[in-house]
Amino acid sequence: MCCSHSFEDKPLPGQKPEAFDISAVKGMKFFDPHVHMTSRTTDDYQAMADAGVVALIEPAFWLGQPRTGIDSFRDYYSSLVGWERFRSSQFGIKHYCTIGLNSREANNEALAEQVMEILPLFVYKDGVVGVGEIGFDDQTAAEEKYYRLQLDLAKEAGLPVQVHTPHRDKKHGTQRSMDIAIEHGLDPYTVIIDHNNEETVKEVLDRGFWAAFTIYPFTKMGNQRMVEVVKQYGSERIMINSAADWGISDPLAVPKTAALMKLNGISAEDIELVTYRNAITAFAQSGQIDEADFGVNIDQSARFEGNSILRGGQQPRVDKSSIIIS
């Protein structure tokens, strides 16, 4: 694989910590358990691979505009277990996914009913490590209905659950998500509560759930705040992700946050847990994750259903070096 990337460089004399690149964690391995690679370019895959990302999970999510028919869901789920898995392998990254009906689109009940009929066709496929991301958005009755139905599906399939917590009234939505999961008989250890912040983390951990944090510019968690969370709560059952998607987001959020943690004196053991090991432990309950599968051999001459990622020999762009995510 090619290309000189900015994290190979050394900080300039007198450079402030916020301008450091991620060379501080060169050689470390990372697992991003929530990143929407369908929205990203091959350049992002290349940059992630060069930064040490060896595996990732892509949850099913909203496209940014409403889907209008069941076939669009069918094709999307097929791409998560097909083309996108192949595309990731072309950069040496092991791709897994979670399959589910996202909370926003649960409000279209006529279509949601059809989606529930096809979900069992996908949740048992190779590479599917959970049901997700599911949960609440506006915390409507329809969202609760389909959240409950999908919890039952996860329980039947023996899969972990990846829960999306709402952006509005997050504390209440998070509590409600956990209450319902317990009501449905799920072991909290099989449920990953995502998009946590300082307001929700203590209760999530106290109740035995996994606490995932999304390092996403401006709208969720900044990585400087994440450093303080790990200092206060430690690394047990805590993981971080980028949730990089079609919005303003950073697919290198996990290695950048690891670098910032190291610069702030967090131990290598804790960094490994929150950026790699904990995600594997949580989602390996699916029976689908084996670290021996990481670091696959790259053969970019390979094709998927006749298609290749190669387009005229283009090379990945150089990514920005700043590790700070506000």
N, C-alpha and C positions, 0 to 999 in steps of 0.2 A: 504494500500500500504506500501511497505517496504523500507528499506535501509536507513542507515545513510549517508548523503551526506556532502561534504566538506563545503557547505555554511552554515551549522549549527554551524561551529566552530567560535571562536573568534580570531581576529588577535593577533599575538604574540606581547609582549611588544617590542617597538622599530621597529616594522615592517614598511617598507615604504608603502605609499599609493598604489603603483602599485602592491603590493603583497596582498592587501586586497581581501577578498572573497566578495560574493554578499549578505552577511547577512544584509547589510545596507538597503536593500529593502525587507527584509523578511516580508511577509504578504501582499505585493502589488500584484495586478493582471496585467497581460500583455497580449497583443494581437500582434502576429507576422503576419503582413499582406503579407508576401512574404517569404515562406520557402518551399523547395522542399522535402517533407518528404518521397516521394517514394525512394529517395536516402539514407535515414537515417535508423538507426536501432531502435528497440524498446527501447534500452538503452537511445537513444536521447529523445524519447517521455517521458520516465520516468523522466529523468533529467529536461526536460522542465516543466513538471507538478510540480515537486518538487520546481522549481524555481519560480512558480507563473504564468506560461503561461496557460491561460484558453481557448484560442481560437487562430486559425491561418487560413491563406489563403494559399492554394497551387496553384500557377499559372502553367498552362501548359507550358512546356519548352522543350529544346533540350536534347536528351538523352546522348550526348557526341559523338555519331556517327550517321550518317544519317539513318533515317528510310527508308526502301526500298519499302514499300507498304502501301496502305490505311488501311489494317486490323491492322497494328501495331499502327496507330493513333487511330483507333476505340477502340482497346483493352486498350490503354493508357488512353484515355478519360474515358472509362468505369471504370477503376481502380480508377480514381480521385473521381468519384461520388459513388463508391462502396467500394471496399476493403480498400482503404486508409482512407476513412471516418470511416469505422468500426474500423480499427486498432487504429486510433486516439482516438476513444471513449473508448477503453480499458484502456486508461490512464487518462480519465476524461477531455480530451481536445476536444473542439468542432471544427470540421474540415469543412472548406469551400474551394471552389476552384474557379479559373477563367479558362475559356476555350478559347483557341485560337490557331492559327497557328503562331509559333514563327518566328521571322524575319530571322534567319539563314536558316530555311528550306523553307521559302517562295521563295528562289532562285531556287528550283526544281519545275518549273512551272507545269509540267505535273502532279506531285503528289499534288502540292498545289491546283490545280483545283478540284481534288477529295476531298481534305480535306474541301474545302469551301462548298461542297455539304453535308457533314455530320455534320458540325458545328451546324446548326440549330437543329439537333437531340439532342444536349447536352446542349446548352446554356439556355434552358428553364427548365432544371432539378432542383430538390431540391438541395440546397446547392451551386448552382452556383451563385456567387455574382458579376460577371463581365466578360467582354471579355478581355483576356490577357494571358500571357504577349505578347504584340504585338508592332511593331514599326520598328526600324532600327538597323541593324548590320553593314553591309558594305555600307549602304545607296545606294543601287542599285535601278534601275527602277522596278524590280520585287518586291522588298521589299515594295516600295511605293504603288504599285498596290494592294497588298494584305493587307497592312495596311489600305488603303482607303476602301476596300471592308469590312473589319472587323469593321471599324468605323461605316459604314452604318448598319451592322448587330447589333451592340451594340445599335445604335439609335433606330432601329426597335424593339429590344427586351426591351428597356428601362433599359439597364444595364450600370453601370459604366465601364470605360475603364482603364486598367492597362498598361501603356506604358513603354516598355523597351527602355532606351536611350543607344546609342552605346558607346562602350569603346574607340573607336577612333574618333577624331573630335567630341567630346561629345557636345560642345557648339552649333555647327552648327546643329547637329542631333537633339538636344533638341528643338532648335528654330523651325526647320522644322516640328518636330512632333506636336508642338503646333499650328503652322500655319495651317497645314492640318486639325487638329481636328476642329479648328474654321471654316475653309472653309467648312467643312461638317456639320456645324450647331450644333456642340456639345457645351453644356454649359461647360466652363472650370471647374466648380465646380463638374462635373461628371467625370472628367479625372484626374487620379493619374499618375503624371510623376515620374518615378522611377529612381533609381541610380543617384541621383543628387550629386553634389559636390559644392565647394565654387564658382566655375565659373558659375554655372547655377542657383543657388537657387534664386537670387534676381529677375531675369526676370520671373521665374516660378511663384513666389508669386505675383509679380506685375501684372501679366496677369490673376490672379484669379484661377490658377490651384492648385491642391494639390502637395506638394513637399515631395516625399518619399526618404529616404536615406538608403542605404544598408551598414551595418556594416560588412564588409567582409575583412578578413586578407590580407593585402599587396596590393590588387588590386583595391579596391573601397574606402570606407571611414573607417578610424580608429575612435574609439569612443572618443578619446581625441580631435580629430578635430570636432567631432559632438557636443561635449560640447560647443566649441567656436561658432559653428553655432547657437545653441539655445541661447547662450548669446547675439549674435548679432541680430538675427532675431525674437527671441521669439518662441512661440509655435503654433501660428495660422496656420492651414493648413500644418503643418509639422508632419511627422510620420517617424519612423525608423523600419527597418526590418533586418533580418539576411541573407535572400536569401541562406540559407545553402543548399548545394547540394552535388554532388559527388566529388567536389573539396575540397581543404583545406579550411574549413569554420567552423562556430561556431553556433550551434542551440541555444545557450544561449546568443547570441549577444544582444538581446533586454533587458533582465534583467541585464546583466553586464553593459550595457551602462546606464541604469537607476541608478545603483549603483554608477557609476562614476559621473553622473550628481549630485546626492545627495552629494557626497563627495566634489564636486566643488561648492556647494552652490546654485544650481538651485532649485527653489521651487517645493514642492510636487505637486502643481497644474500643473505646466508646465511639469513635468516628466510624470504625468498621461496622459496629452494630447498627448504627442509625442510617448508614449509607449503603449497606450491603447485607449483612447477616440476618437482621431482623425480618426484612422483607422475604428472604428465602424461607426462613422458619415459618412465617405466617402463611404464605401461599403454598408451601410444600405440603401442607395438609390436604391439598388436592390430589396428591400422589403423582403430580405431573412434573415436578421440578427436580432435576438432578444436575448438580454442579459439573459433573463430568461432561455434560452437553455444552458447557460454555466454551468459548474460544474455538468455535467451529472453523474448519478450513474454508478459506475464501476462494471461490471459483467464479469470477465475474463473467466467465464465458457461458455459465449455466443459464438456462431459460426456464421460465414458469409459463406453462401453456403457450409456448412459442414466443414469449416476450422476455426482453432483457432490460436491465436498468441502464445499459450503456447508450449514450446519445452523443456520438461524435467524439468520444474521448475526453469529455469535459472533466475538469478536476474540481474538488471541493474548494470553496472559498476559505480564506483565513478568518477565523472568528475573533471577536474582541477579547481582550485579555483581562479586563476588570472582573474581579470576583464578587464585587458588591452587588446585591440585588435589593433594591429599595422596596 
